[in-house]
Amino acid sequence: MKIKKIEAFVNKERRIIVADGEDCQWILFSKACYPLYGLPRMTNLAFFAMFDITQDKWAKYYFNEVSLPENVSFEDIVPDEHVLDRGAIRIGLGGHTLEPLVTSQGLIFFDVRYLAPFADDDNYELYERTATDGSPYIAVKRGMELTGVILPHEVVDEDFIETLTNLLDLSRVALENQQKRCADAGEEQMTMEEAGK
C-alpha cells in the first residue's frame, strides 16, 4: 500500500483521524479507512513528519484520535463476506469517479480514488460485507488480510435513476442508428461489388 497516496487524501481533506486497532493504527477518511501495518504507534508530530507537513502548516490540519467505527468490521475474515466482481463502467458525478458494484442488495457505487493506495498491487480483491445497520460496504483484502474499508458513495435517488434511464434510452437510440448505418453500408458495399463484376 502506498503511503504517498494516503498522503494525497490527507492533504485534500486537511485532517488526520487515527484509531487504534488490534495490530496497528488505522487512518480514517470520510469514506475509507486504511491500516498502517508495520509502523509503530505514532503521535500527531510523527504523522506530520511522515506526510511532510511542515511546522508552519500544522495549524491548517485537524488531528484527532478516535475509536474505530463500530458499525463495520476490521477483522480479516467475517462470516458471509464474498468477493465482488468488478465491471468496466465508471460514472463521473460531481467531481467523483464512481464504479458500480453488484451486491446482494443491488447496486452500490464507490469512489475509485480510494483504491489509489493499491495502484501497484494486482493481488487485492473487493469483498461485500454487511454493516450493523444492514447496509453493504466494501472490504479490500490482499489474500486473507484486510487492507482497507471503503464505504459506498450515496448517489442513488430518484434524480439519479431518471438520469440513468435517460442515458439508457438514448443509448438504445444510438445503437439502433449505428446498426442501421452498418446495414446500409453493407448494402452499399454489395451494390458496389455487383457493379464491378
C-alpha positions as CSV (number, residue, x, y, z in Angstrom):
1,M,0.0,0.0,0.0
2,K,1.3,3.4,-1.0
3,I,1.7,5.9,1.9
4,K,2.1,8.7,-0.7
5,K,-1.4,8.0,-2.0
6,I,-2.8,8.3,1.5
7,E,-0.8,11.5,1.9
8,A,-2.8,12.9,-1.0
9,F,-6.1,12.2,0.9
10,V,-4.7,13.9,4.0
11,N,-3.8,17.0,2.0
12,K,-7.1,17.1,0.3
13,E,-9.2,16.7,3.5
14,R,-6.8,18.7,5.7
15,R,-7.2,16.3,8.6
16,I,-5.6,13.2,10.1
17,I,-8.0,11.0,12.0
18,V,-6.4,7.9,13.5
19,A,-7.7,5.0,15.6
20,D,-6.0,2.1,17.4
21,G,-6.7,-1.4,16.1
22,E,-5.6,-4.7,17.5
23,D,-2.5,-4.9,15.3
24,C,-1.9,-1.4,14.2
25,Q,-3.3,2.1,13.9
26,W,-5.8,2.9,11.2
27,I,-6.2,6.2,9.4
28,L,-9.7,7.2,8.7
29,F,-11.2,9.4,5.9
30,S,-14.7,10.3,5.0
31,K,-15.4,7.2,3.0
32,A,-12.4,4.9,3.6
33,C,-10.1,3.5,6.3
34,Y,-6.6,2.1,5.9
35,P,-4.4,0.1,8.3
36,L,-0.9,1.3,8.9
37,Y,0.7,-2.2,9.2
38,G,4.4,-2.3,10.1
39,L,4.5,1.2,11.6
40,P,5.0,2.0,15.3
41,R,2.1,3.7,17.1
42,M,2.5,7.4,16.1
43,T,1.7,10.7,17.6
44,N,0.4,13.8,15.7
45,L,4.0,15.0,15.3
46,A,5.1,11.7,13.8
47,F,2.2,11.8,11.3
48,F,3.0,15.4,10.4
49,A,6.6,14.3,9.7
50,M,5.5,11.2,7.7
51,F,3.2,13.3,5.5
52,D,5.8,16.1,5.0
53,I,3.6,18.7,6.8
54,T,6.0,21.4,8.0
55,Q,5.5,23.1,11.3
56,D,4.2,26.3,9.7
57,K,1.3,24.3,8.3
58,W,0.4,22.3,11.4
59,A,-2.5,24.7,12.3
60,K,-4.1,24.1,9.0
61,Y,-4.6,20.3,9.7
62,Y,-7.0,18.8,12.1
63,F,-5.7,15.9,14.1
64,N,-7.7,13.6,16.3
65,E,-7.5,10.1,17.8
66,V,-10.8,8.3,17.9
67,S,-12.2,4.8,18.4
68,L,-12.6,2.5,15.3
69,P,-16.2,2.7,14.0
70,E,-18.3,0.0,15.5
71,N,-20.7,-0.3,12.5
72,V,-18.2,-2.1,10.3
73,S,-15.8,-5.0,11.0
74,F,-12.0,-4.6,11.0
75,E,-11.4,-8.3,11.3
76,D,-9.5,-10.1,8.4
77,I,-12.4,-12.5,7.9
78,V,-16.1,-12.2,8.7
79,P,-18.9,-14.7,8.1
80,D,-20.8,-14.4,4.8
81,E,-18.4,-12.0,3.1
82,H,-17.9,-12.7,-0.6
83,V,-15.9,-11.4,-3.5
84,L,-17.4,-8.7,-5.6
85,D,-17.0,-8.8,-9.4
86,R,-15.8,-5.5,-11.0
87,G,-17.2,-4.3,-14.3
88,A,-15.8,-1.9,-16.9
89,I,-18.2,1.0,-16.4
90,R,-17.4,4.1,-14.4
91,I,-19.5,7.2,-13.9
92,G,-18.3,10.8,-13.4
93,L,-20.5,12.6,-11.0
94,G,-19.9,15.8,-9.1
95,G,-16.1,15.6,-9.4
96,H,-16.1,11.9,-8.3
97,T,-15.4,8.9,-10.5
98,L,-17.8,6.2,-9.3
99,E,-17.7,2.5,-10.0
100,P,-20.8,0.4,-9.6
101,L,-20.7,-3.0,-7.9
102,V,-23.4,-5.6,-7.8
103,T,-24.1,-6.6,-4.2
104,S,-26.7,-8.8,-2.6
105,Q,-28.7,-5.7,-2.1
106,G,-28.5,-4.2,-5.6
107,L,-26.0,-1.7,-6.9
108,I,-23.7,0.3,-4.8
109,F,-21.2,2.9,-6.0
110,F,-17.8,3.8,-4.6
111,D,-15.3,6.4,-5.4
112,V,-12.4,4.7,-7.2
113,R,-9.8,7.2,-5.8
114,Y,-10.0,5.2,-2.6
115,L,-8.2,2.3,-4.4
116,A,-5.3,4.6,-5.2
117,P,-3.2,3.2,-2.3
118,F,-3.3,-0.2,-4.0
119,A,-2.5,1.1,-7.5
120,D,0.7,-1.1,-7.9
121,D,-0.8,-4.2,-6.3
122,D,-2.7,-6.6,-8.6
123,N,-3.3,-9.0,-5.7
124,Y,-6.2,-7.3,-3.9
125,E,-9.8,-8.1,-4.1
126,L,-13.0,-6.4,-3.1
127,Y,-15.4,-8.1,-0.8
128,E,-19.0,-7.3,0.2
129,R,-19.6,-7.1,3.9
130,T,-22.7,-6.0,5.8
131,A,-22.7,-3.2,8.4
132,T,-24.6,-3.4,11.7
133,D,-27.5,-1.4,10.1
134,G,-27.7,-4.0,7.3
135,S,-26.2,-1.8,4.6
136,P,-23.4,-3.2,2.4
137,Y,-19.8,-1.9,2.5
138,I,-16.5,-2.9,0.8
139,A,-13.6,-4.7,2.4
140,V,-10.3,-4.5,0.4
141,K,-8.3,-7.7,1.0
142,R,-4.9,-8.9,-0.1
143,G,-5.1,-12.7,0.3
144,M,-6.7,-13.2,3.7
145,E,-5.5,-9.8,5.2
146,L,-7.8,-6.8,5.4
147,T,-6.0,-3.8,3.8
148,G,-8.9,-1.3,3.6
149,V,-12.5,-0.5,4.2
150,I,-14.5,1.6,1.7
151,L,-18.0,2.9,2.3
152,P,-20.4,3.4,-0.6
153,H,-21.0,6.8,-2.1
154,E,-24.6,7.5,-1.6
155,V,-25.8,8.7,-5.0
156,V,-28.9,6.6,-5.7
157,D,-32.1,8.7,-5.6
158,E,-35.0,9.4,-8.0
159,D,-33.0,12.0,-10.0
160,F,-30.0,9.6,-10.4
161,I,-32.3,6.8,-11.6
162,E,-34.0,9.2,-14.0
163,T,-30.7,10.3,-15.4
164,L,-29.6,6.7,-15.9
165,T,-32.9,5.8,-17.5
166,N,-32.5,8.7,-20.0
167,L,-29.0,7.6,-20.8
168,L,-30.2,4.0,-21.4
169,D,-33.0,5.3,-23.7
170,L,-30.6,7.5,-25.7
171,S,-28.0,4.6,-25.8
172,R,-30.7,2.4,-27.4
173,V,-31.4,5.1,-30.0
174,A,-27.7,5.4,-30.7
175,L,-27.4,1.6,-31.1
176,E,-30.3,1.4,-33.5
177,N,-28.9,4.2,-35.6
178,Q,-25.5,2.5,-35.6
179,Q,-27.0,-0.8,-36.6
180,K,-28.9,1.0,-39.4
181,R,-25.8,2.7,-40.7
182,C,-23.9,-0.6,-40.7
183,A,-26.8,-2.3,-42.6
184,D,-26.9,0.5,-45.1
185,A,-23.2,0.4,-45.6
186,G,-23.3,-3.3,-46.1
187,E,-26.0,-3.0,-48.8
188,E,-24.0,-0.2,-50.4
189,Q,-20.9,-2.4,-50.4
190,M,-22.8,-5.3,-52.0
191,T,-24.1,-2.9,-54.7
192,M,-20.6,-1.6,-55.5
193,E,-19.3,-5.2,-55.7
194,E,-22.1,-6.2,-58.0
195,A,-21.5,-3.1,-60.2
196,G,-17.8,-4.1,-60.5
197,K,-18.5,-7.6,-61.8
